[in-house]
Amino acid sequence: MSIAAETPVVPKVNVLNRLLAMVPPALWSVIVLIIVWELSVKIGEIPNYILPAPSAILAEFGAYWHRLLPNAMVTGGEVVFGFLCAVLIGVPLSVFIAYSRFMERSVYPLIVASQTVPKVAIAPLLLTWFGYGLAPKIVIVVLLSFFPIVINSVMGLKSAPREMVYLARSMGASGWQQFWKFRLPQALPSMFAGFKLATVLSVIGAIVAEFIGADKGLGYLILVAGSSFNITRQFAAIILITIIGVVFFMVIERLERVVIPWRHRGLSETDA
């Protein structure tokens, strides 16, 4: 027997394929979009005041970062603080609605009706009542983001099977134990679905509030850039707003994996 026949064949590892596989598909989509965007602007000779190229927006980031970054921090603070206020208001309210038939009949319809009122229409009133500080912006963020939190939390708290609740009662569980051990774990997936939807709405609420009345923030920066017809700076601010929303959504999604790991473990096993 020859030595060559005894030597096992070791498959070559394609390092490039592994590196490419590590990049999320969504990032590839963004890269392709940027390339097409850049080429379209260059080939079509589209001026910056109509559609700036990604390279021009990147250059704007480098030249104007000292204004973009502080205003992004202001908007990010409004988004996070308003979202937390919406959670602190929406979750207890959903518990009252889920447990009280009176609250469900008297308060729940008012919450639904409140969403038909355009927030832009009441924003001037909020400025009159609270001034041009942080308060009216937080109120608008809360008004926009607390609705999905309440709706999804109520649905989740009511989704616990009656057999499970009856079993807990028969075993002598108190009302608090039924809530903490049975209803709340059952409701967490729906609640986090509402939280993730609220992250998007909280970003929208912050920008709407800054459009109405503000002296700082990315919404204010977009208005100032628009008044001087600086479309490139507007795009830079819009991209920062998008980044804030995506990062905030990913943080809540990561928190969901930590709080309810069994749900994602079950989904992974199903996909496998």
Secondary structure, DSSP 8 states (H G I E B T S, - for coil): --HHHHS-------HHHHHHHHS-HHHHHHHHHHHHHHHHHHHHT--TTT---HHHHHHHHHHHHHHHHHHHHHHHHHHHHHHHHHHHHHHHHHHHHHH-HHHHHHTHHHHHHHTTS-HHHHHHHHHHHHTTSHHHHHHHHHHHHHHHHHHHHHHHHT-S-HHHHHHHHHTT--HHHHIIIIIHHHHHHHHHHHHHHHHHHHHHHHHHHHHHS-SSSHHHHHHHHHHTT-HHHHHHHHHHHHHHHHHHHHHHHHHHHHH-HHHHHHHHHHH-
